[in-house]
Amino acid sequence: MSSSEEDNVLSSATAIMMRHDHKDKWYKKVSSHVKGAFTNRRRMKRFTKSTENLSKILTTNTRRRDLTGSLLSLPGLRKTEWSDTESSSDVDSLRECGSGHRTSGDSRYSDRITEHDSVSQVDIQVTPAADLGAHHVDPCFDTHHHHCSSHSLCVPHDDSDASDISDVENSSRCGSLCDTMSMSSVDSLLQDTSIRQRKHELMQHSFFHLDVWLKEGKDLVIRDSSGTSDPYVKFKIGSKQFYKSRTVYKNLNPKWDEKFTIPIEDAFKPVSVKCYDYDRGVSDDRMGSAEIDLSTFDLNTPTELKLELKEKKDEEYMGYILLQCTLIPKSGEEKEQFHQTRGSTLKKSAGSLESQARKLKMQIWSGIVNIVLVEGQNLMAMDDNGLSDPYVKFRLGQEKYKSKHKFKTLNPRWLEQFSLRIFDDQSRTLDISVYDHDLRSDDFMGRATIDLSGIEKEKTHTIVKELEDGAGTIKLLLTISGTQGAETITDLINYTTNTKERDDLYRSYGVVNSFKNLKDIGWLQVKVIKAQGLMAADIGGKSDPFCVLELVNARLQTQTEYKTLNPDWNKVFTFNVKDIHSVLEVTVYDEDRDKKSEFLGKVAIPILLMKRGIRRWYALKDKKLMGRAKGAVLLEMDFVYNPVKAAIRTVNPREEKYMQPEPKFKISLMKRNINRVTQIVSSVMEVGKFLQSCFEWESKARSITAFTVFLIITWFFEPYMLPVTLLILFLKNYLIKSAKEAFSVESKEEVVNVDDDDDDEEDEASKDEKKSVREKFQAAQEVCLQVQQGMDMVASLGERVKNTFNWTVPWLSMLAVIVLTIGVLVLYHIPIRVLILLWGINKFTKKLRAPNAIPNNELLDFLSRVPSDSELIQFREFTPDVANLGKKKRA
């Protein structure tokens, strides 16, 4: 053997021993014995042959069955299970054998060099034999009895030559060894070595993340009297709970499909998995438990598990749970970062987190899920009367909401709006459960889930979700908004205008595509840059403002900027316009604890009054949009729409806005509506008085003129003259309006004194009265409220007609002029009877042609788009004091 080969053998043996923490002891022993093997040429030849065969096996044989077969033909080797420490009895026996059979000049010894095969996971010991005589057999190394009993390989004598190797290999004793050697010892050896290596790898790390995918359960036990269970699962380490799954009601084969992460600081401590049946009583029923042994996991490798549920002292089959686990090692820095974020989330309440977020001036949540619970349809009947009192529970991670219950109905209409926050380390599955309200215990009616990870952000979605097992449907509006960061699609800093996309947008809403997708009227983009001079809502003289944008039922919002009166949001939002006459409402709130918000200011901007592509300040108003509030908001808006689609939509019913302020009876509002109706009635009476004066000849000139006009119109009247008269009226008012705008400046600020939104004193006083008196008072209020709303409707209708002819909204007035012009041409060329016939055929066959069409009156639908006088006051803009706002910002 060359010196380099000798060094390789020595280095390999030494490294293996060092791996088992025997550096000093094994280095000395291996060094002396290996070098001692080379003092005699014959022993060197024998050891060289064994080492070459060993090297060949370790480099060429990678399969266990090949390695096992090669061991039998390897001279000078003996395969045993490796031990970290030598047995003292083995050493003593070797010494006794050596002393009892050593002759003068002999150099007998038994040296062991352990070679660890990293591919096949097998430990091999190389044992050069002692220098014995050719015919002397040591009883301690009886190759027939000792090696056959221990399944070891025969060791050739050291004084034999190379030819003796083949004799030994072909001997009957070694042949019997080949037949009796079992694979069980190899399997056991492989398993033990793999476990040692895995434990060694786990000990190299002090912190892990256990990513768990809780899939489903199968054949779970029955715990309810109805023959089912309501299972959920808890994950614990020791006595500390790290995760609790949602409850799957009335199901023995639940599908959770939940993903979460558990922090692991001791990989040798098992994770306890316990299944329970949810009850409304004092405690939930146990459904079995199991443990997850993390020391059996390969790092960074997903492991599929089938956990059989059992109970102590109970051999009953309780089903099993399927899940997938991945153990991921983490560094010390990641551990510290985790404890700073997730640790605080687990230990602190939501209020303290929000307080911490304010100190750091950053929001702890990654998004807001805004939900409008609209209605339910065809729900299950749970009461004896065939009805139910349904309410809905929502759960998103640790966020929860419970709606009000509706009495005795299977088709409830809730119209409730609320928000749930999204956290990065929580589930993205929205759990919806419907219950029937009872006096003692509520009955479960059905459930559904929505995976929020697959829903497009910054867009309002109308979702009709079917409950499981055909228990009915739930309709809701859902929007994921309020995201922050430069990577979000609403970030204005990274937003760039794409000329090609803008050209495609204008082309899609061109006149050529006027009759494609009639519900898609246009596109609106709103850039929310910042606000200044807001009202201080917190004790420290600051606020935590965020901005909400609403276009009918679509609702988007910015992130929260903490501890500032001059927030910079820098967000860009887009809306799908369904009606060109919609109004964009921009509201600024102050975020408070418990998800409450305090009103700071509001502004309403009709789409038709927007200044396209102009960045400008809008002064904030109060809740009723009548008076000025503190502060202003900087906005930039752009919109594109198809005029033909917009005109068609104008004579169709308006989209219902679900969330509107609940109407209340107020004496001040009642008086105002009475005055509005009185003005309209007075105008009609003035016309009647004028005609009456003509008939009574109070003024001869007036009566003669009126009589002449009557004769001419009656003799020469044609149907087309009626729209001509209306056109003349439009032309007259247009000229008057143009003259006013040219010679006078209309003040844009007009503050209307309106009572606050406080409840009536009668309501507060009635709380202390008897029930019967309170019911009578409420009934009287309802009657007065109906009268108040009826008078408002009549007054608004008259004001809308007036504002149509006054060119208050030029787009609508121009549309009316175009329609009247077409009407003049049609009436001039087509007989009136034909038109009446066509109108009747359309009305009678409309339901047959479009069964789902909503009955409507085109004229009333058109007038509903014209703002009333009270709405004009709400839309009127206040001039923002930009100069003072700028000074406040510099201060």
Secondary structure, DSSP 8 states (H G I E B T S, - for coil): --HHHHHHHHHHHHHHHHHTT-HHHHHHHHHHHHHHTTSSHHHHHHHHHHHHHHHHHHHH--SHHHHHHHHHT-TTEE-----SS--HHHHHHHHHHHHHH--TT-------EEEEETTTTEEEEE-------TT---GGG-TTHHHHHHT------TT--HHHHHHHHHSHHHHHHHHH--HHHHHHHHHHHHHHHHHHHHHT-S-EEEEEEEEEEES----STTS---EEEEEEETTEEEEE-----S-SS-EEEEEEEEEES-TTS-EEEEEEE--SSSS-EEEEEEEE-GGG--TT--EEEEEE-BBTTB-----EEEEEEEEEE--HHHHHHHHHHHHHHHHS-HHHHHHHHHHHTS-S-SEEEEEEEEEEES----STTS---EEEEEEETTEEEE----SS-SS-EEEEEEEEEE-TTS--EEEEEEEE--SS--EEEEEEEEEGGGS-SSSEEEEEEE-GGG--EEEEEEEEE---STTSTTBSTT----HHHHHHHHHHTSGGGTTSSTT--EEEEEEEEEEES----STTS---EEEEEEETTEEEE-----S-SS-EEEEEEEEEES-TT-EEEEEEEEE-GGG-EEEEEEEEEEGGG--BT-EEEEEEE-TTSSSEEEEEEEEEEEEEE-HHHHHHHHTS-----S--------HHHHHHHHHHHHHHHHHHHHHHHHHHHHHTTSSHHHHHHHHHHHHHHHHH--TTHHHHHHHHHHHHHHHHHHHHHHH----S--------S---HHHHHHTTS-HHHHHHHHHHHHHHHHHHHHHHHHHHHHHHHHHHHTTSSHHHHHHHHHHHHHHHHHHHHS-HHHHHHHHHHHHHHHHHH-TT-----HHHHHHHTS--HHHHHHH------HHHHHHHHH-
